[in-house]
Amino acid sequence: MINWVPVLLATLYLWLRAHQLKQISKYIKEHYPDEWEKLQVNPMGLNAKAAFMANMEASMLNGFLSLQNDKKIKGFYRLQRTLMVFFLVLIVITFGIALYK
């Protein structure tokens, strides 16, 4: 059972992240339609969804969305960092327990 815990944790993290990204992208589309159009730009010919997500994350870090005083956007970014740290700690603990046994 312990061997599957890191895989399950990683899967849970990816599912939660995908779910949150869908929610925040809908929110941005509804509340910031001009920025939504800018985030759709795909000059490198990548997968359209991957390009949008990369553009959105870059905008949240140091672009238009990072300058907005929007609780939902700030909360999303804080939740993503918290989830990443939480799941990394759980995976490290799980590996530690596996190595100890």
Protein Blocks (a to p, Z undefined) as FASTA:
>chain_A
ZZmmmmmmmmmmmmmmmmmmmmmmmmmmmmmmmlmmmmmpcfkopafklmmmmmmmmmmm
mmmklmpccfklmmmmmmmmmmmmmmmmmmmmmmmmmmmZZ
